[in-house]
Amino acid sequence: MSMDKLLFISHCVPYPPDKGERIRAFHELKALSQHFDITLAAVDHSGSDLRENVTALREFCREVMVFPSGLARSWGRGGLARLAGKSFSEGYFCPSNLRRAVLRETSVESPPLVVSYCSAMLPVALEARAQAHVADLVDLDSLKWASYAGKAFGLRRKWLHQEAIRVEALERRATRECDAVVLVSQAEASLLNGSQAKVMAAGNGVDAEYFTPRGAEGGSPFLVFVGTMNYRPNVEAVCEFVRRVWPGLRARLPRLSLTIVGRKPPLEVRKLQDAGGVWVTGAVKDVRPHLRRPAIAIAPLRTARGVQNKILESMAMGLPVVASSPAMAGLDAPLRRCVQPADSPVQWEQAIVQLVESSAKRQALGEASRECVLKHCRWPTQMAPLVERCLELVGRASARQQVRDVTVPRAPQPARLWDMIQERQAR
């Protein structure tokens, strides 16, 4: 049985699924591929050999188009976009060759559906001819930029504030011009003042078969933080934690250690090892060995939007998690009940000391976390609302097309019109 065509436009190559933005995009493609014939148009900022990644994606896509974009070119496009009154993000993430390819692809044959991934890809997606448009904003990036602006000063503060305003304009445009707008949580969706019928939530999930509990409960507990370490909110999180919380914890628990796991740690993160008991791994092929019992996962983020994959993966591994309020904000109620909250240094110390000193509490919280993830956070379940909405939109579009085909009278072809004139004259 033939499937409807779908064009998926992404600001990143969604493979391997080892980073937040790639994980969600990959599982969207995987879920949608069960019902649609997908063409993927994606931007690559890594500059690495993508042959294996593209081969893997072809399992789910009929065609994969990747558009390399170096750092200098991306920054240049972003700067030009700002000068033109647009957001830096849409210039940075969307090269002109991707735009030309998308317009060429949709001009030959208009697909029933175009899905754009992140607000930066929205303008080119809306230029594409299609019967329906879906925008997965993931989370409201405008609020993230506004948060950055609130912590900055001078010209940097003004620049960040303007970026927040321009990204917000993109998000509002999505609610006006798209047929459906998707966000990672109901909390995010409720912040976007769009039509409730149009704005929907499709949460992040976790591969619970891949992230399974490892290690025995014996041994000395240790702390672990996992995240891409050239991402500013992650850098701020670990630096603030080591500066404000770590000295008090080490005074009470001299043998406690902290492992920071993630690619491309900047110098300020690497220097945290001078604090004693702190280890920075850099890039690792597999994070699971670091998420083994009796670890305690921490997520002390001060700036966070949406659902944190690092929390879901730690919970799936059966670890207790201590997290800040911003890191927990996108979690649904059942998940929040399984996470220990902490914001002030005193709260962090109390939560961690209690878990370190009680193996029973660690085990109970870890088992509850795993059970909650299995019940609420499997990827097929999380992606079901998005898939259903896409199928509904394609069905409506097909119905509209059928109505047009039946009810709109076609203009007579020139030859046929000439025959009618000749017949009337003969009478």
Buried (B, 14 or more C-beta within 10 A) or exposed (E): EEBBBBBBBBBBBBBEBBBBBBBBBBBBBBBBBEBBBBBBBBBBBEEEEBEEBBEBBEEBBBEBBBBBBEEEBBEEBBEEBBEEEBBBBBBBBBBEEBBEBBBEBBEEEBBBBBBBBBBBBBBBBBEBBBBBBBBBBBBBBBBBBBBBBEEBEEEEBEBBBBBBBBBBBBBBBBBEEBBBBBBBBBBBBEBBEBEEEBBBBBBBBBBBEEBEBBBEEEEEBBBBBBBBBEBEBBBBBBBBBBEEBBEBBBEEBEEBBBBBBBBEBEEEBBBBBEEEBBBBBEEBEEBBEBBBBBBBBBBBBBBBBBBBBBBBBBBBBBBBBBBBEBBBBBBBEBBBEBBBBBEEBEBBBBBBBBBBEEBEBBBEBBBBBBBBBEEBBBBEEBBEBBBEBBBEBBEBBEEEEEEEEEEEEEEEEEEEEEEEEEEEEEE
